[in-house]
Amino acid sequence: MHAKLTLSTQIRAGKTTLKNSFVSPPLKLLTLPHQTDAMLRAVQMSSSPGLLAGDLVETDIRVSAGSALSLYTQAYTRVLSMRAGDKAEQRTAIVQETGSRLCYLPHPLVLHEGSSLFQTTGIDLAGDCELLYGEIIAAGRVLRGEKFAFERLSSHLDIRHNGREIVTDNIQWQPRKYAVETIGQMEGYTHQLNLFYVHTAKMPPEIREQADNLYHTLDAAFSDGRILWGVTQANDCVLCLRALSGNAQDLQTLLQSAVTHLQADQITPQTTAFFR
């Protein structure tokens, strides 16, 4: 399977709408009715049960100047079992033009026993852009005894501002070759959350203040020890939240709280429905 999703936005009558879109099976794209704001909300759907050996999914997104897009997925992405040496691939390329906003929160990624996934995500931001990009990775179907039973995960994220790299995140998990559960890695947990908030028009003190405020907000609600998490200013205009847990639900709740705090005026019950 070689599936592709391409979309671009535009401003029409003061609201963000689709300019161009293309999907190939098994992918589909569903746009939701506009709410009181000008943001376009869309759901990336798939009729496939998961990624198989040899599958390639390509996603190309362009958010036009001044427009705002929230993009979510329909369900968990499952990387199914495959023969040794085989792999599935996901490639995502995102471009945000000046003054645009993007909230991209795919469902958790689940790595089945014997699976291998190679994924790359490149995001290019212009000036005065706001980005929320989050992902949750599950190290197998834990309740079925598949904890860290996958073959390999290679995940590389690059975020650039005006061509200059501001964030690089590189995950390389090969449980059969290297200990993933040790201190400094997953530390006995099985699920990982990465959330990046970027605003290219904000000064470092503003991001630092947001990081402090987010930390205090989350600390009041998630201090029971079930989640190991931290917030940091990863670059002048970048805030990063990382968390580890033993299940996806706790991380989804944490992600919802963080997104709601960072963009309270843009998050509505419809856009957070997948957390429930």
QUITAUR-V768071 format. One line per field, one symbol per residue. phi: phi as a letter, one per 30 degrees, with the letter a starting at -180 (. if undefined). psi: psi as a letter, one per 20 degrees, with the letter a starting at -180 (. if undefined). Layout:
BEGIN
phi=???
psi=???
END
This chain:
BEGIN
phi=.bcbbbbbcacbhibdbdcbabbcecdbbcccedcdccdccbbdcbcddlcceidbccbbbbcdeicbbcbbcdaecccdebdejdacbbbbbbbcdeicbbbbbddecccdeidbbcbbbcbcccdhcbbbbbbbccdjdddcicdhcddabbbbcbcbchicdcbbbbcbcbedcbdcdddjcdhjdbbbcbbccbbdccdeddddddddddedddddcbcdjdbcbabbddaecbcbcbabacaddddddddeddddddbedccbeddcdddd
psi=pnqpppqqrrppkjqprpgqqpqqqjqqppqqqqbiajqppqppqpjqiaprpiqppppppoorpirpppprrhrqoporqrqpirrqqppppppprpjrppoonqrqpporpjqpppqpppppqaqlqppopqqppplrngijkkpkjrgqpopppppqolippipppopopnhihqohjrpidikirippppppppoiiqqghghghgggggghghhhiljiihporqpqohrgkppppqqqriqhgghhggggggghghlhiiprhgijhih.
END
